[in-house]
Amino acid sequence: MRKGFSLLTAIIFLILIATLSALAISLSTQSVKQTTDIYLKTQSELLLRSGTEFAMLAISGHNFNATCLNSLSIRYPENTADYTHDINISISYIGSNLPAGCNQYGTDITTADSNRTVIIDTVVSTNPTIQNEQIRLHRRTIQKP
């Protein structure tokens, strides 16, 4: 009777240890995925702000009298095949007397200070090959270059 009880206790102990080990492995793999997701989301948020600032810099350096700058596409890291983020920026203008071919939202601006105001739509998305669940963030700002 005692040998049977010891055997039953040993089997229950092994099942308990196996269950706890499986739970620990499951939690550790989930933690790694969660850390990766947080890292990519934070990086996407920073690239969203940087993309908007880069668009403002590009607009400032563009010859506005000839043509308008309507869109920008950037990959981060730049010039690599294994990029992590796509940054797509579309630019729309508010104002009058704009060059032909500009994306325009409105022309009924009454003050000269508000003329050539831009609406910048920045979309940052992760590369679908690096992660199953793609992260996609959008930001719309109104700026005066």
Buried (B, 14 or more C-beta within 10 A) or exposed (E): EEEEEEEEEEEEEEEEEEEEEEEEEEEEEEEEEEEEBEEBEEBBBEBBEBBBEBBBEBBEEBEBEEEBBEEBEBBBEEEEEEBBBBBBBBBBBBBBEBEEEBBEEEEEBEEEEEBBBBBBBBBBBBBEEEBEEEBEBEBEBEBEB
